Amino acid sequence: MRTALVIGTGLIGTSAALALNARGVQVYLEDHDQAQALTAAALGAGLAEAPPGRVDLAIVAVPPAHVAAALAGAMRRGAARAYIDVASVKGGPRRELEALGCDLSGYLGTHPMSGKERSGPLAATADLFEGRPWVLTPRPDGDTEVLNLALELVALCRAVPVVMDADAHDRAVALVSHTPQLVSSLVAARLKGADETAVRLCGQGIRDVTRIAASDPAMWIDILSANPGPVADVLAEVAADLDETVRSLRSLQSADEDKRGAGAGGIADVLRRGNAGRERVPGKHGAAPAAYETVAVYIGDQPGELARIFADAGLAGVNIEDVRIEHATGQQAGFIQLTVQPAAVPALTAELRERGWSIRQ
Protein backbone atom coordinates (compact mmCIF):
# COMPACT_ATOMS: atom_id res chain seq x y z
CA MET A 1 0.00 0.00 0.00
CA ARG A 2 1.44 3.33 -1.09
CA THR A 3 -1.54 5.68 -0.89
CA ALA A 4 -4.73 5.87 1.18
CA LEU A 5 -7.73 8.15 1.51
CA VAL A 6 -9.28 8.51 4.96
CA ILE A 7 -12.86 9.77 4.81
CA GLY A 8 -13.80 10.98 8.29
CA THR A 9 -11.12 12.42 10.57
CA GLY A 10 -12.48 11.59 14.00
CA LEU A 11 -10.73 9.44 16.58
CA ILE A 12 -10.58 6.22 14.53
CA GLY A 13 -9.94 7.76 11.10
CA THR A 14 -7.21 10.08 12.36
CA SER A 15 -5.56 7.32 14.41
CA ALA A 16 -5.44 5.04 11.34
CA ALA A 17 -4.07 7.91 9.26
CA LEU A 18 -1.38 8.67 11.84
CA ALA A 19 -0.31 5.01 11.89
CA LEU A 20 -0.19 4.76 8.09
CA ASN A 21 1.58 8.08 7.62
CA ALA A 22 4.20 7.10 10.20
CA ARG A 23 4.94 3.96 8.17
CA GLY A 24 5.46 5.65 4.84
CA VAL A 25 1.97 5.57 3.31
CA GLN A 26 0.86 8.82 1.65
CA VAL A 27 -2.46 9.63 3.31
CA TYR A 28 -5.10 12.06 2.07
CA LEU A 29 -7.76 13.32 4.46
CA GLU A 30 -11.39 14.14 3.73
CA ASP A 31 -14.11 15.32 6.09
CA HIS A 32 -17.40 17.21 5.74
CA ASP A 33 -15.88 19.52 8.39
CA GLN A 34 -12.75 20.90 6.71
CA ALA A 35 -11.52 22.36 9.99
CA GLN A 36 -11.43 18.85 11.48
CA ALA A 37 -9.47 17.54 8.49
CA LEU A 38 -7.02 20.42 8.84
CA THR A 39 -6.62 19.61 12.54
CA ALA A 40 -5.80 15.98 11.67
CA ALA A 41 -3.32 17.17 9.05
CA ALA A 42 -1.64 19.47 11.56
CA LEU A 43 -1.20 16.46 13.86
CA GLY A 44 0.73 14.67 11.11
CA ALA A 45 -2.04 12.40 9.83
CA GLY A 46 -1.65 13.35 6.16
CA LEU A 47 -2.70 15.97 3.63
CA ALA A 48 -6.10 17.65 3.93
CA GLU A 49 -6.60 17.68 0.18
CA ALA A 50 -7.99 15.52 -2.59
CA PRO A 51 -5.61 12.88 -3.94
CA PRO A 52 -4.27 13.50 -7.47
CA GLY A 53 -5.59 10.14 -8.66
CA ARG A 54 -6.98 6.82 -7.50
CA VAL A 55 -5.51 5.67 -4.19
CA ASP A 56 -4.82 2.08 -3.15
CA LEU A 57 -7.29 2.03 -0.25
CA ALA A 58 -10.17 4.24 0.86
CA ILE A 59 -10.95 4.01 4.57
CA VAL A 60 -14.40 5.29 5.49
CA ALA A 61 -14.44 6.31 9.16
CA VAL A 62 -17.79 8.07 9.56
CA PRO A 63 -20.72 7.27 11.92
CA PRO A 64 -22.61 4.05 11.02
CA ALA A 65 -25.66 5.94 9.71
CA HIS A 66 -23.50 7.66 7.08
CA VAL A 67 -21.22 4.78 6.07
CA ALA A 68 -23.23 3.57 3.07
CA ALA A 69 -23.63 7.05 1.60
CA ALA A 70 -19.94 7.87 2.05
CA LEU A 71 -18.86 4.56 0.53
CA ALA A 72 -21.27 4.89 -2.40
CA GLY A 73 -20.00 8.40 -3.12
CA ALA A 74 -16.37 7.29 -3.05
CA MET A 75 -17.15 4.32 -5.30
CA ARG A 76 -19.03 6.46 -7.83
CA ARG A 77 -16.05 8.75 -8.27
CA GLY A 78 -13.59 5.84 -8.46
CA ALA A 79 -11.57 7.10 -5.51
CA ALA A 80 -9.70 3.86 -4.77
CA ARG A 81 -8.79 0.36 -5.84
CA ALA A 82 -10.41 -0.99 -2.67
CA TYR A 83 -12.81 0.29 -0.03
CA ILE A 84 -13.28 -0.52 3.65
CA ASP A 85 -15.21 1.03 6.52
CA VAL A 86 -14.35 0.93 10.21
CA ALA A 87 -17.83 1.34 11.68
CA SER A 88 -18.76 -0.60 14.80
CA VAL A 89 -21.73 -2.23 13.01
CA LYS A 90 -21.33 -4.32 9.88
CA GLY A 91 -24.56 -5.92 8.70
CA GLY A 92 -26.60 -2.72 8.27
CA PRO A 93 -24.11 -0.76 6.11
CA ARG A 94 -23.58 -3.80 3.86
CA ARG A 95 -27.32 -4.18 3.27
CA GLU A 96 -27.66 -0.45 2.57
CA LEU A 97 -24.90 -0.67 -0.04
CA GLU A 98 -26.68 -3.60 -1.66
CA ALA A 99 -29.91 -1.58 -1.74
CA LEU A 100 -28.06 1.30 -3.42
CA GLY A 101 -26.89 -1.09 -6.15
CA CYS A 102 -23.19 -0.70 -5.37
CA ASP A 103 -20.64 -3.22 -6.65
CA LEU A 104 -19.44 -4.82 -3.42
CA SER A 105 -16.61 -6.85 -4.95
CA GLY A 106 -14.18 -4.06 -4.03
CA TYR A 107 -15.55 -3.52 -0.50
CA LEU A 108 -14.83 -5.14 2.84
CA GLY A 109 -16.44 -4.22 6.16
CA THR A 110 -14.05 -3.98 9.12
CA HIS A 111 -14.14 -2.92 12.76
CA PRO A 112 -11.08 -2.13 14.91
CA MET A 113 -11.97 -3.05 18.50
CA SER A 114 -10.33 -0.02 20.03
CA GLY A 115 -11.41 3.41 21.17
CA LYS A 116 -11.55 5.97 23.96
CA GLU A 117 -14.13 7.88 25.94
CA ARG A 118 -13.01 10.99 24.04
CA SER A 119 -13.69 11.53 20.34
CA GLY A 120 -12.30 13.75 17.57
CA PRO A 121 -8.85 14.08 15.98
CA LEU A 122 -7.24 15.59 19.07
CA ALA A 123 -7.85 12.31 20.91
CA ALA A 124 -6.20 10.25 18.14
CA THR A 125 -2.90 8.40 18.52
CA ALA A 126 -0.85 6.32 16.08
CA ASP A 127 -0.72 3.42 18.57
CA LEU A 128 -4.48 3.24 19.24
CA PHE A 129 -4.84 -0.15 17.54
CA GLU A 130 -1.62 -1.84 18.65
CA GLY A 131 -2.33 -5.35 19.91
CA ARG A 132 -6.09 -4.88 19.57
CA PRO A 133 -8.44 -7.13 17.53
CA TRP A 134 -9.44 -5.75 14.13
CA VAL A 135 -12.46 -7.60 12.75
CA LEU A 136 -12.70 -8.29 9.01
CA THR A 137 -16.00 -9.45 7.50
CA PRO A 138 -15.19 -10.60 3.94
CA ARG A 139 -17.96 -11.70 1.59
CA PRO A 140 -17.63 -15.09 -0.16
CA ASP A 141 -17.52 -13.32 -3.54
CA GLY A 142 -15.14 -10.57 -2.33
CA ASP A 143 -11.96 -9.65 -4.18
CA THR A 144 -8.78 -11.20 -2.74
CA GLU A 145 -6.89 -7.96 -3.42
CA VAL A 146 -9.28 -6.06 -1.15
CA LEU A 147 -8.75 -8.58 1.65
CA ASN A 148 -4.98 -8.35 1.21
CA LEU A 149 -5.04 -4.54 1.39
CA ALA A 150 -7.21 -4.70 4.51
CA LEU A 151 -4.79 -7.17 6.09
CA GLU A 152 -1.92 -4.85 5.20
CA LEU A 153 -3.74 -1.96 6.88
CA VAL A 154 -4.22 -4.06 10.03
CA ALA A 155 -0.54 -5.01 10.01
CA LEU A 156 0.59 -1.40 9.54
CA CYS A 157 -1.61 -0.38 12.48
CA ARG A 158 -0.09 -3.32 14.44
CA ALA A 159 -3.50 -4.76 15.24
CA VAL A 160 -4.59 -8.42 15.25
CA PRO A 161 -6.89 -9.53 12.39
CA VAL A 162 -10.04 -11.50 13.28
CA VAL A 163 -12.31 -12.83 10.51
CA MET A 164 -16.06 -13.01 11.25
CA ASP A 165 -19.44 -13.05 9.56
CA ALA A 166 -20.96 -9.54 9.52
CA ASP A 167 -24.17 -10.40 11.40
CA ALA A 168 -22.29 -12.57 13.91
CA HIS A 169 -20.03 -9.59 14.53
CA ASP A 170 -23.02 -7.35 15.26
CA ARG A 171 -24.43 -9.83 17.77
CA ALA A 172 -21.01 -10.13 19.40
CA VAL A 173 -20.42 -6.38 19.82
CA ALA A 174 -23.97 -6.01 21.16
CA LEU A 175 -22.90 -8.33 23.99
CA VAL A 176 -19.33 -7.19 24.68
CA SER A 177 -19.44 -3.48 23.78
CA HIS A 178 -22.84 -1.90 23.19
CA THR A 179 -24.75 -3.37 26.13
CA PRO A 180 -21.93 -2.66 28.63
CA GLN A 181 -22.03 0.98 27.52
CA LEU A 182 -25.74 1.24 28.31
CA VAL A 183 -25.43 -0.65 31.60
CA SER A 184 -22.58 1.62 32.66
CA SER A 185 -24.68 4.67 31.79
CA LEU A 186 -27.68 3.28 33.69
CA VAL A 187 -25.59 2.80 36.83
CA ALA A 188 -23.97 6.24 36.48
CA ALA A 189 -27.39 7.83 36.01
CA ARG A 190 -28.29 6.73 39.58
CA LEU A 191 -25.58 9.15 40.79
CA LYS A 192 -27.09 12.21 39.09
CA GLY A 193 -29.65 12.91 41.78
CA ALA A 194 -27.88 11.18 44.64
CA ASP A 195 -27.14 12.90 47.92
CA GLU A 196 -23.70 14.55 47.96
CA THR A 197 -22.74 12.58 51.07
CA ALA A 198 -23.37 9.31 49.19
CA VAL A 199 -21.40 10.45 46.14
CA ARG A 200 -18.39 11.29 48.32
CA LEU A 201 -18.23 7.62 49.28
CA CYS A 202 -17.53 6.56 45.67
CA GLY A 203 -14.69 4.04 45.56
CA GLN A 204 -12.87 2.05 42.91
CA GLY A 205 -15.80 -0.25 42.24
CA ILE A 206 -18.16 2.50 41.10
CA ARG A 207 -15.31 4.15 39.16
CA ASP A 208 -14.69 0.90 37.27
CA VAL A 209 -18.35 0.31 36.48
CA THR A 210 -19.05 3.89 35.32
CA ARG A 211 -15.80 4.70 33.48
CA ILE A 212 -17.26 4.30 30.00
CA ALA A 213 -20.38 6.25 30.97
CA ALA A 214 -18.27 9.35 30.24
CA SER A 215 -18.44 8.56 26.49
CA ASP A 216 -19.97 10.99 23.98
CA PRO A 217 -23.78 10.47 23.86
CA ALA A 218 -24.07 11.63 20.24
CA MET A 219 -21.52 9.04 19.13
CA TRP A 220 -23.36 6.26 20.97
CA ILE A 221 -26.75 7.24 19.60
CA ASP A 222 -25.27 6.72 16.12
CA ILE A 223 -23.84 3.34 17.09
CA LEU A 224 -26.92 2.03 18.88
CA SER A 225 -29.24 3.25 16.12
CA ALA A 226 -27.33 0.98 13.74
CA ASN A 227 -27.54 -2.12 15.98
CA PRO A 228 -30.73 -1.79 18.06
CA GLY A 229 -32.13 -5.33 17.70
CA PRO A 230 -29.14 -7.34 19.00
CA VAL A 231 -28.59 -4.83 21.83
CA ALA A 232 -32.24 -4.99 22.84
CA ASP A 233 -32.04 -8.80 22.87
CA VAL A 234 -29.11 -8.76 25.31
CA LEU A 235 -30.70 -6.06 27.46
CA ALA A 236 -33.91 -8.10 27.67
CA GLU A 237 -31.88 -10.97 29.14
CA VAL A 238 -30.20 -8.56 31.58
CA ALA A 239 -33.63 -7.17 32.50
CA ALA A 240 -34.92 -10.68 33.25
CA ASP A 241 -31.93 -11.27 35.54
CA LEU A 242 -32.54 -7.91 37.22
CA ASP A 243 -36.19 -8.76 37.85
CA GLU A 244 -35.21 -12.07 39.41
CA THR A 245 -32.50 -10.39 41.48
CA VAL A 246 -34.96 -7.79 42.77
CA ARG A 247 -37.35 -10.56 43.80
CA SER A 248 -34.51 -12.38 45.57
CA LEU A 249 -33.50 -9.25 47.46
CA ARG A 250 -37.11 -8.62 48.52
CA SER A 251 -37.26 -12.20 49.76
CA LEU A 252 -34.21 -11.55 51.95
CA GLN A 253 -36.33 -8.98 53.80
CA SER A 254 -39.01 -11.55 54.62
CA ALA A 255 -39.66 -12.86 58.11
CA ASP A 256 -40.19 -16.29 56.55
CA GLU A 257 -37.02 -18.38 56.80
CA ASP A 258 -37.79 -20.35 53.63
CA LYS A 259 -38.26 -17.14 51.62
CA ARG A 260 -34.98 -15.76 52.95
CA GLY A 261 -33.26 -18.99 51.95
CA ALA A 262 -34.72 -18.81 48.45
CA GLY A 263 -33.65 -15.18 48.18
CA ALA A 264 -30.10 -15.98 49.22
CA GLY A 265 -30.04 -18.79 46.69
CA GLY A 266 -31.15 -16.45 43.90
CA ILE A 267 -28.44 -13.92 44.75
CA ALA A 268 -25.82 -16.65 44.98
CA ASP A 269 -26.87 -17.94 41.56
CA VAL A 270 -26.41 -14.61 39.80
CA LEU A 271 -23.08 -14.01 41.55
CA ARG A 272 -21.81 -17.48 40.58
CA ARG A 273 -22.90 -16.98 36.98
CA GLY A 274 -21.10 -13.64 37.05
CA ASN A 275 -17.94 -15.38 38.28
CA ALA A 276 -18.22 -17.94 35.47
CA GLY A 277 -18.74 -15.25 32.83
CA ARG A 278 -15.84 -13.13 34.12
CA GLU A 279 -13.54 -16.15 33.91
CA ARG A 280 -14.19 -16.32 30.15
CA VAL A 281 -12.90 -12.80 29.51
CA PRO A 282 -9.54 -13.17 27.69
CA GLY A 283 -6.47 -12.52 29.75
CA LYS A 284 -3.20 -10.81 28.95
CA HIS A 285 -2.46 -10.56 25.19
CA GLY A 286 -5.72 -12.38 24.49
CA ALA A 287 -4.50 -15.58 26.11
CA ALA A 288 -6.57 -17.75 28.41
CA PRO A 289 -7.37 -16.02 31.72
CA ALA A 290 -4.74 -16.54 34.38
CA ALA A 291 -4.99 -16.41 38.17
CA TYR A 292 -3.13 -13.43 39.59
CA GLU A 293 -2.80 -11.84 43.00
CA THR A 294 -2.72 -8.17 43.93
CA VAL A 295 -0.20 -6.40 46.15
CA ALA A 296 -1.58 -3.03 47.33
CA VAL A 297 1.05 -0.42 48.20
CA TYR A 298 0.48 2.97 49.84
CA ILE A 299 1.83 5.66 47.52
CA GLY A 300 2.05 9.45 47.73
CA ASP A 301 0.72 11.66 44.94
CA GLN A 302 3.96 13.34 43.95
CA PRO A 303 6.34 13.21 40.97
CA GLY A 304 8.57 10.16 40.67
CA GLU A 305 6.68 7.80 42.96
CA LEU A 306 5.35 5.55 40.18
CA ALA A 307 8.77 5.31 38.56
CA ARG A 308 10.33 4.45 41.93
CA ILE A 309 7.90 1.65 42.77
CA PHE A 310 8.24 0.10 39.29
CA ALA A 311 12.03 0.25 39.60
CA ASP A 312 11.89 -1.40 43.03
CA ALA A 313 9.61 -4.14 41.68
CA GLY A 314 12.14 -4.68 38.90
CA LEU A 315 14.91 -5.11 41.48
CA ALA A 316 12.83 -7.91 42.98
CA GLY A 317 12.80 -9.60 39.55
CA VAL A 318 8.99 -9.41 39.42
CA ASN A 319 6.99 -8.73 36.25
CA ILE A 320 3.97 -6.48 36.83
CA GLU A 321 1.06 -8.01 34.90
CA ASP A 322 -1.34 -5.10 35.49
CA VAL A 323 -1.64 -1.98 37.61
CA ARG A 324 -4.44 0.15 39.05
CA ILE A 325 -4.44 3.19 41.32
CA GLU A 326 -7.02 3.66 44.05
CA HIS A 327 -7.02 7.28 45.21
CA ALA A 328 -7.62 8.05 48.87
CA THR A 329 -10.52 10.41 49.64
CA GLY A 330 -9.35 13.82 50.85
CA GLN A 331 -5.65 12.90 50.81
CA GLN A 332 -2.79 13.43 48.37
CA ALA A 333 -2.15 9.70 48.39
CA GLY A 334 -3.66 6.36 47.56
CA PHE A 335 -2.93 2.70 46.91
CA ILE A 336 -1.32 1.32 43.80
CA GLN A 337 -2.50 -2.22 43.13
CA LEU A 338 0.21 -4.33 41.49
CA THR A 339 -1.12 -7.49 39.84
CA VAL A 340 1.48 -10.27 39.71
CA GLN A 341 1.87 -14.03 39.48
CA PRO A 342 0.98 -15.64 42.84
CA ALA A 343 4.48 -17.08 43.23
CA ALA A 344 5.97 -13.58 42.95
CA VAL A 345 4.03 -12.11 45.89
CA PRO A 346 6.49 -13.01 48.71
CA ALA A 347 9.56 -11.68 46.85
CA LEU A 348 7.80 -8.49 45.78
CA THR A 349 6.35 -7.82 49.23
CA ALA A 350 9.70 -8.38 50.94
CA GLU A 351 11.61 -6.16 48.49
CA LEU A 352 9.12 -3.31 48.72
CA ARG A 353 9.02 -3.40 52.52
CA GLU A 354 12.80 -3.38 52.66
CA ARG A 355 12.77 -0.25 50.51
CA GLY A 356 10.33 1.55 52.82
CA TRP A 357 7.00 0.96 51.10
CA SER A 358 3.87 0.37 53.20
CA ILE A 359 1.95 -2.75 52.09
CA ARG A 360 -1.79 -3.03 52.73
CA GLN A 361 -2.63 -6.41 54.23
Wavefront OBJ file of the C-alpha trace (Angstrom):
o trace
v 0.000 0.000 0.000
v 1.436 3.327 -1.086
v -1.545 5.679 -0.885
v -4.726 5.870 1.180
v -7.728 8.146 1.505
v -9.279 8.510 4.957
v -12.859 9.772 4.813
v -13.801 10.979 8.291
v -11.122 12.416 10.567
v -12.479 11.594 14.000
v -10.730 9.436 16.581
v -10.585 6.224 14.527
v -9.935 7.755 11.103
v -7.210 10.076 12.356
v -5.561 7.324 14.406
v -5.438 5.044 11.341
v -4.072 7.912 9.256
v -1.379 8.666 11.844
v -0.305 5.013 11.892
v -0.188 4.758 8.090
v 1.585 8.082 7.621
v 4.201 7.098 10.196
v 4.942 3.963 8.167
v 5.459 5.653 4.836
v 1.966 5.574 3.312
v 0.860 8.816 1.651
v -2.461 9.626 3.311
v -5.096 12.065 2.074
v -7.764 13.323 4.462
v -11.394 14.138 3.729
v -14.115 15.319 6.093
v -17.397 17.213 5.744
v -15.880 19.522 8.392
v -12.749 20.896 6.708
v -11.525 22.364 9.993
v -11.431 18.853 11.484
v -9.472 17.538 8.486
v -7.020 20.422 8.841
v -6.620 19.611 12.535
v -5.803 15.984 11.671
v -3.320 17.166 9.053
v -1.644 19.473 11.565
v -1.199 16.464 13.863
v 0.733 14.665 11.110
v -2.045 12.403 9.827
v -1.648 13.346 6.160
v -2.700 15.966 3.631
v -6.095 17.650 3.926
v -6.597 17.682 0.181
v -7.989 15.518 -2.587
v -5.612 12.876 -3.940
v -4.265 13.499 -7.468
v -5.591 10.143 -8.657
v -6.979 6.825 -7.503
v -5.513 5.666 -4.191
v -4.824 2.082 -3.151
v -7.294 2.032 -0.249
v -10.165 4.244 0.863
v -10.945 4.014 4.572
v -14.401 5.295 5.488
v -14.440 6.313 9.158
v -17.792 8.068 9.560
v -20.723 7.266 11.923
v -22.612 4.055 11.016
v -25.655 5.940 9.714
v -23.500 7.665 7.079
v -21.222 4.782 6.074
v -23.233 3.565 3.066
v -23.630 7.050 1.602
v -19.937 7.870 2.054
v -18.863 4.560 0.531
v -21.267 4.890 -2.400
v -20.001 8.402 -3.117
v -16.370 7.292 -3.055
v -17.147 4.321 -5.302
v -19.031 6.464 -7.826
v -16.047 8.745 -8.268
v -13.586 5.836 -8.460
v -11.574 7.102 -5.507
v -9.700 3.861 -4.768
v -8.786 0.361 -5.842
v -10.407 -0.995 -2.670
v -12.807 0.292 -0.027
v -13.280 -0.522 3.648
v -15.205 1.030 6.515
v -14.346 0.934 10.212
v -17.830 1.339 11.679
v -18.762 -0.597 14.800
v -21.729 -2.228 13.013
v -21.326 -4.321 9.879
v -24.562 -5.918 8.701
v -26.602 -2.724 8.267
v -24.111 -0.761 6.107
v -23.576 -3.798 3.864
v -27.316 -4.180 3.269
v -27.657 -0.446 2.574
v -24.901 -0.667 -0.040
v -26.676 -3.601 -1.658
v -29.914 -1.582 -1.738
v -28.057 1.299 -3.419
v -26.892 -1.090 -6.145
v -23.194 -0.703 -5.373
v -20.641 -3.218 -6.648
v -19.437 -4.821 -3.419
v -16.611 -6.850 -4.951
v -14.182 -4.058 -4.028
v -15.549 -3.520 -0.504
v -14.831 -5.138 2.841
v -16.438 -4.218 6.156
v -14.046 -3.985 9.117
v -14.138 -2.923 12.757
v -11.081 -2.126 14.906
v -11.969 -3.052 18.498
v -10.332 -0.020 20.034
v -11.408 3.408 21.167
v -11.552 5.969 23.958
v -14.134 7.883 25.941
v -13.015 10.993 24.036
v -13.686 11.533 20.342
v -12.296 13.751 17.570
v -8.850 14.075 15.980
v -7.240 15.589 19.068
v -7.852 12.306 20.910
v -6.201 10.249 18.141
v -2.897 8.397 18.519
v -0.846 6.315 16.083
v -0.724 3.417 18.567
v -4.482 3.242 19.243
v -4.838 -0.152 17.535
v -1.623 -1.840 18.651
v -2.329 -5.351 19.911
v -6.091 -4.880 19.574
v -8.444 -7.126 17.531
v -9.441 -5.747 14.129
v -12.460 -7.601 12.754
v -12.702 -8.288 9.009
v -16.002 -9.455 7.503
v -15.193 -10.600 3.938
v -17.964 -11.705 1.590
v -17.635 -15.089 -0.160
v -17.518 -13.316 -3.536
v -15.141 -10.573 -2.334
v -11.955 -9.654 -4.183
v -8.778 -11.199 -2.741
v -6.888 -7.961 -3.417
v -9.275 -6.061 -1.152
v -8.746 -8.577 1.654
v -4.981 -8.355 1.208
v -5.041 -4.543 1.385
v -7.214 -4.704 4.509
v -4.785 -7.168 6.095
v -1.918 -4.847 5.197
v -3.740 -1.962 6.882
v -4.223 -4.059 10.025
v -0.536 -5.012 10.006
v 0.593 -1.395 9.542
v -1.607 -0.384 12.484
v -0.094 -3.315 14.441
v -3.496 -4.763 15.245
v -4.590 -8.416 15.245
v -6.893 -9.528 12.385
v -10.043 -11.499 13.277
v -12.314 -12.830 10.510
v -16.063 -13.010 11.252
v -19.443 -13.051 9.561
v -20.957 -9.542 9.523
v -24.171 -10.404 11.395
v -22.289 -12.575 13.908
v -20.027 -9.590 14.532
v -23.020 -7.349 15.255
v -24.429 -9.830 17.773
v -21.008 -10.129 19.405
v -20.424 -6.384 19.815
v -23.966 -6.007 21.159
v -22.904 -8.333 23.991
v -19.333 -7.189 24.681
v -19.438 -3.481 23.776
v -22.837 -1.895 23.192
v -24.754 -3.371 26.130
v -21.935 -2.657 28.631
v -22.027 0.982 27.523
v -25.737 1.239 28.307
v -25.433 -0.651 31.599
v -22.578 1.624 32.663
v -24.682 4.670 31.791
v -27.682 3.282 33.691
v -25.590 2.803 36.833
v -23.967 6.240 36.482
v -27.389 7.833 36.012
v -28.286 6.731 39.577
v -25.576 9.145 40.785
v -27.088 12.213 39.090
v -29.653 12.910 41.777
v -27.881 11.176 44.639
v -27.138 12.903 47.925
v -23.705 14.550 47.957
v -22.736 12.581 51.066
v -23.372 9.313 49.193
v -21.404 10.448 46.138
v -18.388 11.290 48.317
v -18.229 7.621 49.280
v -17.530 6.560 45.671
v -14.689 4.039 45.557
v -12.870 2.054 42.914
v -15.804 -0.255 42.237
v -18.159 2.502 41.097
v -15.312 4.148 39.164
v -14.691 0.900 37.269
v -18.352 0.307 36.476
v -19.045 3.886 35.321
v -15.797 4.697 33.484
v -17.259 4.301 29.999
v -20.379 6.253 30.966
v -18.266 9.353 30.235
v -18.440 8.562 26.488
v -19.968 10.990 23.983
v -23.779 10.466 23.863
v -24.069 11.628 20.237
v -21.523 9.037 19.125
v -23.356 6.261 20.975
v -26.750 7.235 19.603
v -25.271 6.725 16.117
v -23.837 3.340 17.085
v -26.920 2.035 18.881
v -29.236 3.246 16.125
v -27.330 0.978 13.739
v -27.539 -2.120 15.980
v -30.733 -1.793 18.056
v -32.127 -5.331 17.703
v -29.140 -7.337 19.004
v -28.586 -4.829 21.830
v -32.245 -4.989 22.835
v -32.041 -8.805 22.867
v -29.112 -8.765 25.311
v -30.697 -6.059 27.464
v -33.908 -8.099 27.666
v -31.882 -10.970 29.144
v -30.205 -8.563 31.577
v -33.629 -7.173 32.504
v -34.917 -10.677 33.252
v -31.934 -11.274 35.535
v -32.540 -7.909 37.225
v -36.187 -8.756 37.848
v -35.212 -12.070 39.412
v -32.497 -10.386 41.482
v -34.960 -7.788 42.775
v -37.352 -10.563 43.802
v -34.514 -12.381 45.573
v -33.501 -9.248 47.457
v -37.111 -8.623 48.520
v -37.260 -12.203 49.764
v -34.213 -11.552 51.951
v -36.327 -8.975 53.799
v -39.011 -11.550 54.624
v -39.658 -12.863 58.106
v -40.187 -16.294 56.550
v -37.015 -18.379 56.801
v -37.789 -20.346 53.633
v -38.259 -17.144 51.622
v -34.984 -15.761 52.952
v -33.258 -18.987 51.946
v -34.724 -18.813 48.450
v -33.650 -15.184 48.176
v -30.101 -15.981 49.221
v -30.041 -18.793 46.686
v -31.153 -16.451 43.902
v -28.439 -13.922 44.750
v -25.824 -16.651 44.977
v -26.874 -17.942 41.561
v -26.405 -14.610 39.797
v -23.082 -14.008 41.551
v -21.809 -17.478 40.576
v -22.898 -16.980 36.983
v -21.105 -13.641 37.048
v -17.938 -15.385 38.276
v -18.218 -17.936 35.467
v -18.735 -15.253 32.828
v -15.842 -13.130 34.117
v -13.542 -16.149 33.907
v -14.192 -16.322 30.154
v -12.902 -12.798 29.509
v -9.544 -13.175 27.690
v -6.469 -12.519 29.749
v -3.201 -10.810 28.953
v -2.461 -10.558 25.191
v -5.722 -12.381 24.487
v -4.499 -15.583 26.115
v -6.570 -17.752 28.414
v -7.375 -16.017 31.717
v -4.738 -16.538 34.381
v -4.990 -16.410 38.165
v -3.126 -13.426 39.586
v -2.797 -11.842 42.999
v -2.715 -8.175 43.930
v -0.203 -6.400 46.149
v -1.584 -3.030 47.328
v 1.051 -0.423 48.203
v 0.480 2.966 49.835
v 1.834 5.663 47.517
v 2.049 9.448 47.729
v 0.717 11.663 44.945
v 3.960 13.336 43.945
v 6.338 13.207 40.965
v 8.566 10.164 40.667
v 6.681 7.799 42.964
v 5.349 5.552 40.182
v 8.774 5.306 38.564
v 10.326 4.451 41.926
v 7.899 1.649 42.771
v 8.245 0.105 39.293
v 12.026 0.253 39.605
v 11.886 -1.396 43.033
v 9.605 -4.136 41.680
v 12.140 -4.684 38.904
v 14.913 -5.110 41.475
v 12.826 -7.912 42.978
v 12.797 -9.601 39.547
v 8.994 -9.406 39.416
v 6.993 -8.735 36.249
v 3.974 -6.481 36.829
v 1.057 -8.006 34.896
v -1.335 -5.100 35.494
v -1.642 -1.978 37.615
v -4.439 0.148 39.048
v -4.441 3.190 41.317
v -7.021 3.665 44.050
v -7.016 7.284 45.208
v -7.618 8.054 48.874
v -10.517 10.414 49.637
v -9.350 13.820 50.848
v -5.652 12.900 50.812
v -2.792 13.431 48.367
v -2.146 9.705 48.389
v -3.660 6.356 47.563
v -2.932 2.701 46.906
v -1.324 1.322 43.796
v -2.501 -2.222 43.133
v 0.214 -4.330 41.488
v -1.123 -7.487 39.835
v 1.480 -10.265 39.705
v 1.871 -14.029 39.477
v 0.980 -15.644 42.841
v 4.477 -17.083 43.231
v 5.969 -13.585 42.953
v 4.032 -12.110 45.895
v 6.490 -13.006 48.706
v 9.556 -11.677 46.849
v 7.795 -8.492 45.781
v 6.346 -7.821 49.228
v 9.703 -8.379 50.937
v 11.607 -6.157 48.489
v 9.120 -3.305 48.720
v 9.016 -3.402 52.518
v 12.799 -3.378 52.656
v 12.768 -0.247 50.512
v 10.325 1.546 52.818
v 6.996 0.963 51.097
v 3.871 0.367 53.198
v 1.945 -2.747 52.093
v -1.789 -3.028 52.727
v -2.626 -6.412 54.230
l 1 2 3 4 5 6 7 8 9 10 11 12 13 14 15 16 17 18 19 20 21 22 23 24 25 26 27 28 29 30 31 32 33 34 35 36 37 38 39 40 41 42 43 44 45 46 47 48 49 50 51 52 53 54 55 56 57 58 59 60 61 62 63 64 65 66 67 68 69 70 71 72 73 74 75 76 77 78 79 80 81 82 83 84 85 86 87 88 89 90 91 92 93 94 95 96 97 98 99 100 101 102 103 104 105 106 107 108 109 110 111 112 113 114 115 116 117 118 119 120 121 122 123 124 125 126 127 128 129 130 131 132 133 134 135 136 137 138 139 140 141 142 143 144 145 146 147 148 149 150 151 152 153 154 155 156 157 158 159 160 161 162 163 164 165 166 167 168 169 170 171 172 173 174 175 176 177 178 179 180 181 182 183 184 185 186 187 188 189 190 191 192 193 194 195 196 197 198 199 200 201 202 203 204 205 206 207 208 209 210 211 212 213 214 215 216 217 218 219 220 221 222 223 224 225 226 227 228 229 230 231 232 233 234 235 236 237 238 239 240 241 242 243 244 245 246 247 248 249 250 251 252 253 254 255 256 257 258 259 260 261 262 263 264 265 266 267 268 269 270 271 272 273 274 275 276 277 278 279 280 281 282 283 284 285 286 287 288 289 290 291 292 293 294 295 296 297 298 299 300 301 302 303 304 305 306 307 308 309 310 311 312 313 314 315 316 317 318 319 320 321 322 323 324 325 326 327 328 329 330 331 332 333 334 335 336 337 338 339 340 341 342 343 344 345 346 347 348 349 350 351 352 353 354 355 356 357 358 359 360 361
